[in-house]
Amino acid sequence: MYPIEEKYVRTFQLFKWKDMPCAFLPLDHNNNNESWYTPGPELDSFRLSSKSHWDIPVHVGGGKIIHALASHPTPPVFDGPEDRNGKRNHDEIRFWADYISENHEDSSYIYDDRGHYGGLHGKYFVVMGDLNADPFDGDSFNYAVRQLTNNELINNSVIPSSAGAIEINELDGGVNLDHCSNPMYDTADFSDTSSGNLRADYVLPSATFDIADSGVYWPPTSDRLFDPLIGRFPFPSSDHRLVWVDLYV
């Protein structure tokens, strides 16, 4: 059993989008590129996080604490030409890139829900969650997740994969056939006439860890658990797949 250091848990649900320096706040192209959100009460109250961002320190023994950095950014779709969801998704992901930065100026603007400023306090972390962004395909703004997948502070030497994703990619066809990413890395089964199957879900350990093993729970259709747990649309559980990573601690 690994206890959570509850006293040091940080949440960032109340952080305002406008308070991120150089934020990609959407513009209204039909109104002289004015702010898409009304300046004043609307913009001043609009949060960056579409759910929350959590920093959860977990004590794993031997004096070592691992920070679980969890979030679920908005999908970068379901908007208009202002791309408000795409830009919000980008900045929700950027939040973690700034938070873990070794340059404390990068995270100095961040404040948590208790009013404390600054970024990560610790050397071991794992960024995790449904980030709703693929590094090569889909509709994310400026390939948002590359802020993490190309980050030298994160161990990206091993990418979780599955055989099932390859099979489903071949069965689904559609826009998947035009994707740049290797389908073995997909974690989500989306519409084959819009975004297609993508790598949307992540477990990204800090570079201070060595990776023992990893995978995506997406068994082939011949597996006895495929139909009850994974299935085809409409899915019995979710259109996202479980991602796991084993670390040497």
Secondary structure as the mmCIF struct_conf table of DSSP 4:
data_model
#
loop_
_struct_conf.conf_type_id
_struct_conf.id
_struct_conf.beg_label_comp_id
_struct_conf.beg_label_asym_id
_struct_conf.beg_label_seq_id
_struct_conf.end_label_comp_id
_struct_conf.end_label_asym_id
_struct_conf.end_label_seq_id
STRN STRN1 ILE A 4 ILE A 4
HELX_RH_3T_P HELX_RH_3T_P1 GLU A 6 TYR A 8
STRN STRN2 ARG A 10 THR A 11
TURN_TY1_P TURN_TY1_P1 GLN A 13 LEU A 14
STRN STRN3 LYS A 16 LYS A 16
HELX_RH_3T_P HELX_RH_3T_P2 TRP A 17 ASP A 19
BEND BEND1 MET A 20 MET A 20
TURN_TY1_P TURN_TY1_P2 PRO A 21 CYS A 22
STRN STRN4 LEU A 27 ASP A 28
TURN_TY1_P TURN_TY1_P3 HIS A 29 ASN A 33
STRN STRN5 GLU A 34 SER A 35
BEND BEND2 TRP A 36 TYR A 37
HELX_LH_PP_P HELX_LH_PP_P1 THR A 38 THR A 38
TURN_TY1_P TURN_TY1_P4 PRO A 39 GLY A 40
HELX_RH_AL_P HELX_RH_AL_P1 PRO A 41 SER A 45
STRN STRN6 ARG A 47 ARG A 47
BEND BEND3 LEU A 48 LEU A 48
BEND BEND4 SER A 50 LYS A 51
STRN STRN7 HIS A 53 HIS A 59
BEND BEND5 GLY A 61 GLY A 61
TURN_TY1_P TURN_TY1_P5 GLY A 62 GLY A 63
STRN STRN8 ILE A 65 SER A 71
HELX_LH_PP_P HELX_LH_PP_P2 PRO A 73 PRO A 75
BEND BEND6 PRO A 76 PRO A 76
BEND BEND7 PHE A 78 ASP A 79
TURN_TY1_P TURN_TY1_P6 PRO A 81 GLU A 82
HELX_RH_AL_P HELX_RH_AL_P2 ARG A 84 TYR A 99
TURN_TY1_P TURN_TY1_P7 ILE A 100 ILE A 100
BEND BEND8 GLU A 102 ASN A 103
HELX_RH_AL_P HELX_RH_AL_P3 HIS A 104 SER A 107
TURN_TY1_P TURN_TY1_P8 SER A 108 TYR A 109
STRN STRN9 TYR A 111 TYR A 111
TURN_TY1_P TURN_TY1_P9 ASP A 113 ARG A 114
BEND BEND9 GLY A 115 GLY A 115
STRN STRN10 TYR A 117 TYR A 117
BEND BEND10 GLY A 122 LYS A 123
STRN STRN11 PHE A 125 ASP A 130
BEND BEND11 PRO A 135 ASP A 139
HELX_RH_3T_P HELX_RH_3T_P3 PHE A 141 TYR A 143
TURN_TY1_P TURN_TY1_P10 ALA A 144 VAL A 145
HELX_RH_AL_P HELX_RH_AL_P4 ARG A 146 THR A 149
TURN_TY1_P TURN_TY1_P11 ASN A 150 ASN A 150
TURN_TY1_P TURN_TY1_P12 GLU A 152 LEU A 153
STRN STRN12 ILE A 154 ILE A 154
BEND BEND12 SER A 157 VAL A 158
HELX_RH_AL_P HELX_RH_AL_P5 ALA A 163 ASP A 172
HELX_RH_3T_P HELX_RH_3T_P4 GLY A 174 ASP A 178
BEND BEND13 SER A 181 SER A 181
HELX_RH_3T_P HELX_RH_3T_P5 PRO A 183 TYR A 185
STRN STRN13 ALA A 188 ALA A 188
TURN_TY1_P TURN_TY1_P13 ASP A 192 SER A 195
BEND BEND14 ASN A 197 ASN A 197
STRN STRN14 LEU A 198 LEU A 198
STRN STRN15 ASP A 201 PRO A 205
STRN STRN16 SER A 206 SER A 206
TURN_TY1_P TURN_TY1_P14 ALA A 207 THR A 208
BEND BEND15 PHE A 209 PHE A 209
STRN STRN17 ASP A 210 TYR A 217
TURN_TY1_P TURN_TY1_P15 THR A 221 SER A 222
BEND BEND16 ASP A 223 ASP A 223
TURN_TY1_P TURN_TY1_P16 ARG A 224 LEU A 225
HELX_RH_PI_P HELX_RH_PI_P1 PHE A 226 ILE A 230
BEND BEND17 ARG A 232 PRO A 234
HELX_LH_PP_P HELX_LH_PP_P3 PHE A 235 PHE A 235
BEND BEND18 PRO A 236 SER A 237
BEND BEND19 ASP A 239 ASP A 239
STRN STRN18 HIS A 240 HIS A 240
STRN STRN19 LEU A 242 TYR A 248
#
